[in-house]
């Protein structure tokens, strides 16, 4: 359903399907100045399918088809169920378009097991023929016992950690993540230093992780 107004179009759909998955969406496109807001709610999101098809996003970014200085807008995608992923079960994706730049700031992944992961200080940009996402990721640990069990961390090695902060570069064409640094916070959001981790990162700073 849509309605054309003087300077905008308002639209919505309650019964759409993508690969047999029910979705609902609504949005507004304004013409003067041009900007848009689109909200999408999907009954489920297949993480494996998304991961395997990153080449489409890579192509759109690397060819600069979506990078336009006059393009302002936001696409929000939410799902209460993530399939093909053993750690996270819900997701809120924010795709922000602003002044020839795209970011995923305030994107959230939720885990009933241990907490949530938030993306911030991010930028999705072309770089020598491929797309790269530079971002900070903060993993907020809500249940430490379940967190340690999920990653099989022995009791003797468990630290009193509130959050983990990662700096990453993610090459979409190769699906390779380069971890630039890792910081730890206690429950009061104060940085905790672990010399061993710093030494490991320093010794392996050229290693790429799939």
Secondary structure, DSSP 8 states (H G I E B T S, - for coil): -EEE-SSEEEEEEEEEEETTEEEEEEEEEEETTEEEEEEEEES-EEHHHHHHTHHHHHHHHHTTTT--TT--EEEEEEES-EES-SS--EEEEEEEEETTEEE-TTEEEEETTTEEEEEEEEEEEEETTEEEEEEEEEEEES-HHHHHHHTT--GGG----SEEEEEEEEETTTTEEEEEEEEEE-TTS-EE--HHHHHHHHHTTT--B-
